[in-house]
Amino acid sequence: MAVTRIQSRNILIILFVFCGLALWIINPTYISIIPLPHSEKAPPEAATPPVAPGTPGAPGANSIKPITTPNQNVPDVKTEDDDGLAALIAALEPCTVINPINRGFIDLTSLSALGNDGKSLGWTAKGYDSGLNFTVGVCSTPFKQHHLAEEVLDIANSSAVGAFYTDPKSQKFVSIGEYAQEPVFRGKKLTLTYTGGSFCPGLVDTKTGEKVRRSSVLTFTCDREMLAKASVSFIGSLNDCSYFFEVRSHHACPTAAKADNLAVIWIFLIILLAALAVYGSGGLLYKHIKKQKNQEKS
């Protein structure tokens, strides 16, 4: 009976290990082999000594108070996780990004010319309020051929145009931003910003005195139920100068990075070995118990 208790305890330990591994692989963040950074509390700020009335900086004195932020006195502490994330971001290919919150890897190259054998890939969006038809490229130009400078308003290099529409009066292309290849997370939203388009009508920068150029912001939304590659919708514009689009696609969903495929294989092998160990230990225990019962009967 003592041997039976020891074997039962060993099987329970193996079962606990197996359940822990199963929960680990069910967790969506198992793809990343780098642990998430731990939040650290900022050290308390030093108390400010009282200031005599009438001195500069005292309440009521005619002095300019400096603008401070809550983290102004907090030292910039870098962890190994931050260095690991920075290394991953530095090694990214164009039109790819890593979510800094959950380390999810997103690859948008399939929506651009980068994943279309270098051929231009444009997505159309209807501006129902304005009556304009927009053509948007992701990380590349939507132009299928090179256009002369006189064909695009205020733009000399048409190959850098990331999104455009056709002016109904002049029948010329109006650039609403030069394409970029670095998606950025703003909070939980994945965005891609295009700047340096054609001049905005009647808008001048008050600081530089130069005309303001058009720009666009693309917001990407994960949609795993879409059969098509993507769907682009025009959200709206501000002062006929800034344009906003939403791109829904399953390519905007986090996937496993290529470098992490080996880690997934190892996880699968470990769980398989644990399952075999549980199966073998259970069989041995069953035979031992059955043998003991037969001896007791005899």
C-alpha positions in Angstrom: 0.0 0.0 0.0 2.9 2.4 0.6 4.1 1.9 -3.0 0.6 2.6 -4.2 0.4 5.9 -2.3 3.8 7.0 -3.7 2.7 6.2 -7.3 -0.6 8.0 -6.8 1.2 11.1 -5.5 3.6 11.0 -8.6 0.6 10.7 -10.9 -1.1 13.7 -9.3 2.0 15.8 -9.7 2.2 14.9 -13.4 -1.4 15.7 -13.8 -0.9 19.1 -12.3 2.0 19.8 -14.6 0.0 18.7 -17.6 -3.0 21.0 -16.7 -0.6 23.9 -16.2 0.9 23.4 -19.7 -2.6 23.1 -21.2 -3.7 26.4 -19.6 -0.5 28.0 -20.9 -1.1 27.0 -24.5 -4.8 28.1 -24.3 -3.6 31.6 -23.3 -3.4 33.8 -26.4 -0.1 35.3 -25.2 1.8 32.0 -25.4 3.2 33.1 -28.8 5.6 35.5 -27.2 8.5 33.9 -25.4 9.4 37.2 -23.7 7.5 37.9 -20.4 5.4 41.1 -20.2 6.9 44.0 -18.4 5.9 44.4 -14.8 4.4 47.7 -13.8 6.5 49.6 -11.3 5.3 52.3 -8.9 6.9 55.6 -9.2 8.8 56.7 -6.2 7.1 59.4 -4.1 8.1 63.0 -5.0 10.2 64.9 -2.5 8.2 67.4 -0.4 8.6 71.0 -1.6 9.9 73.4 1.2 7.7 76.4 1.9 8.5 79.6 0.0 8.3 83.0 1.7 5.7 85.4 0.2 7.0 87.8 -2.3 9.8 85.6 -3.5 9.9 84.4 -7.1 7.8 81.3 -7.5 5.7 82.0 -4.4 1.9 82.0 -4.6 0.6 85.3 -5.9 4.0 86.4 -7.2 4.2 87.7 -10.8 6.4 84.9 -12.1 5.9 82.2 -14.7 5.4 78.8 -13.2 7.1 76.0 -15.0 4.8 73.3 -16.4 5.5 70.0 -14.6 4.3 66.5 -15.2 3.6 63.8 -12.6 6.6 61.8 -13.8 9.1 64.7 -14.1 11.1 63.6 -11.0 10.8 59.9 -11.7 14.0 58.4 -13.2 13.8 56.6 -16.5 14.2 53.0 -15.5 14.7 50.5 -18.3 14.2 46.8 -17.8 15.3 43.8 -19.7 11.8 43.4 -21.2 12.0 47.0 -22.6 15.3 46.2 -24.2 13.9 43.0 -25.7 10.9 44.8 -27.1 13.1 47.5 -28.6 15.2 44.8 -30.2 12.2 43.1 -31.7 10.8 46.4 -33.0 14.2 47.3 -34.5 14.3 44.0 -36.4 10.8 44.4 -37.9 10.3 44.4 -41.7 8.4 47.3 -43.4 4.6 47.3 -42.9 4.8 45.1 -39.8 4.4 46.0 -36.1 4.4 44.5 -32.6 1.7 45.5 -30.2 3.6 46.9 -27.2 0.8 45.8 -24.8 0.4 42.1 -25.6 3.4 41.5 -27.9 1.0 40.5 -30.8 2.7 40.5 -34.2 0.8 42.0 -37.1 1.8 41.8 -40.7 0.1 44.2 -43.2 2.3 43.4 -46.2 -0.4 41.3 -47.8 -2.5 44.5 -48.2 0.3 46.3 -50.0 2.6 46.0 -53.0 5.2 44.5 -50.7 3.1 41.3 -50.7 1.8 41.5 -54.2 5.1 40.9 -56.1 5.8 44.6 -56.3 2.5 45.3 -58.2 0.5 48.3 -57.0 -2.5 47.5 -54.9 -5.2 50.2 -54.4 -8.3 50.1 -52.2 -11.2 52.2 -53.1 -13.5 54.1 -50.6 -16.6 56.1 -51.4 -17.0 59.5 -49.8 -20.8 59.6 -49.7 -21.0 63.1 -48.2 -18.4 64.7 -50.5 -19.2 62.6 -53.6 -15.5 61.8 -54.0 -14.0 58.4 -54.8 -10.8 57.8 -52.8 -8.0 55.3 -53.7 -5.8 54.3 -50.8 -2.6 52.2 -50.7 -1.3 50.4 -47.6 2.5 51.0 -47.2 2.8 51.6 -50.9 1.4 53.8 -53.7 -1.9 52.9 -55.2 -0.9 54.3 -58.6 -0.5 51.6 -61.2 1.7 53.7 -63.4 3.9 56.8 -63.1 2.1 60.1 -63.6 3.7 63.4 -64.7 4.0 66.2 -62.3 1.3 68.2 -64.0 -1.1 65.4 -63.5 -1.0 65.6 -59.7 -1.6 68.8 -57.9 1.4 70.3 -56.0 3.3 67.0 -56.2 6.5 66.4 -58.1 6.9 62.7 -57.4 3.8 60.7 -58.0 5.4 57.4 -56.9 5.4 58.6 -53.3 1.6 59.2 -53.2 -0.1 57.0 -50.7 -3.8 58.0 -51.2 -5.5 60.3 -53.7 -8.8 61.3 -55.3 -9.6 62.9 -58.6 -10.6 66.6 -58.5 -14.0 66.8 -60.4 -13.2 70.3 -61.8 -9.6 70.1 -63.0 -9.6 66.2 -63.4 -6.2 66.1 -61.8 -5.2 63.8 -59.0 -5.2 65.3 -55.5 -2.7 63.6 -53.2 -3.9 63.3 -49.6 -0.5 62.1 -48.2 2.7 60.2 -49.1 2.7 56.6 -48.0 4.5 55.4 -44.9 5.7 51.9 -44.0 5.7 52.1 -40.2 2.4 51.3 -38.6 2.0 52.7 -35.1 -0.2 51.7 -32.1 -1.9 54.7 -30.5 -3.4 53.1 -27.4 -5.2 50.0 -28.6 -5.7 51.3 -32.2 -3.3 50.4 -35.0 -2.8 53.4 -37.3 -0.8 54.4 -40.4 -0.3 58.1 -41.1 0.3 59.7 -44.5 1.6 63.3 -44.7 2.9 65.7 -47.4 0.0 65.6 -49.8 -1.3 68.4 -52.0 -1.9 71.8 -50.5 -4.9 72.4 -48.4 -7.2 75.1 -49.8 -6.8 78.3 -47.9 -4.8 77.0 -45.0 -1.4 78.5 -43.9 0.8 77.5 -41.0 0.8 80.5 -38.7 4.4 79.7 -37.4 6.2 79.2 -40.7 3.8 81.0 -43.1 3.9 78.0 -45.5 0.9 76.3 -47.0 -0.4 73.3 -45.1 -0.4 70.0 -47.0 -3.1 67.3 -46.9 -2.7 64.2 -44.7 -4.5 60.9 -44.0 -4.9 58.6 -41.1 -5.6 54.9 -41.7 -7.0 52.9 -38.7 -6.9 49.1 -38.9 -9.5 46.9 -37.3 -9.1 43.1 -36.8 -12.0 41.2 -38.6 -11.5 37.5 -38.7 -14.8 36.8 -40.4 -13.9 38.7 -43.6 -13.6 36.6 -46.7 -11.9 39.3 -48.7 -8.5 40.7 -47.9 -9.7 44.0 -46.7 -12.5 46.6 -46.8 -11.7 50.3 -46.7 -14.3 52.9 -45.5 -14.1 56.6 -45.6 -14.8 58.0 -42.1 -14.6 61.8 -42.8 -12.4 64.8 -43.3 -11.5 67.9 -41.4 -11.3 71.3 -43.3 -10.8 69.3 -46.5 -7.2 68.8 -45.3 -7.1 65.8 -43.0 -8.8 62.5 -44.1 -9.7 59.5 -42.0 -10.2 55.9 -43.1 -10.9 52.5 -41.5 -9.4 49.4 -42.9 -11.1 46.1 -41.7 -9.1 43.0 -42.5 -8.1 39.6 -41.0 -4.5 40.7 -41.8 -4.9 43.3 -39.0 -5.2 40.5 -36.5 -2.2 39.4 -34.4 -0.5 36.3 -35.6 2.7 34.4 -34.6 5.9 36.0 -35.8 8.2 33.8 -37.9 10.8 33.8 -35.1 8.4 32.2 -32.7 7.5 29.1 -34.7 10.2 27.1 -33.0 8.8 28.0 -29.5 5.4 26.7 -30.5 6.8 23.4 -31.6 8.7 23.0 -28.3 5.5 23.7 -26.4 3.6 21.0 -28.4 6.4 18.5 -27.8 6.4 19.2 -24.0 2.7 18.7 -23.8 2.9 15.5 -25.8 5.6 14.1 -23.5 3.5 15.0 -20.5 0.5 13.3 -21.9 2.5 10.1 -22.6 4.0 10.2 -19.1 0.5 10.4 -17.5 -0.8 7.6 -19.8 2.2 5.3 -18.9 2.0 6.1 -15.1 -1.7 5.4 -15.1 -1.2 2.1 -16.8 1.5 1.0 -14.4 -0.6 2.0 -11.4 -3.7 0.1 -12.7 -1.6 -3.0 -13.2 -0.1 -2.7 -9.8 -3.5 -2.3 -8.1 -4.9 -5.2 -10.1 -2.0 -7.4 -9.1 -2.4 -6.6 -5.4 -6.1 -7.4 -5.5 -5.4 -10.8 -7.2 -2.8 -11.5 -4.4 -5.3 -10.6 -1.7 -7.9 -12.9 -3.2 -5.5 -15.8 -3.4 
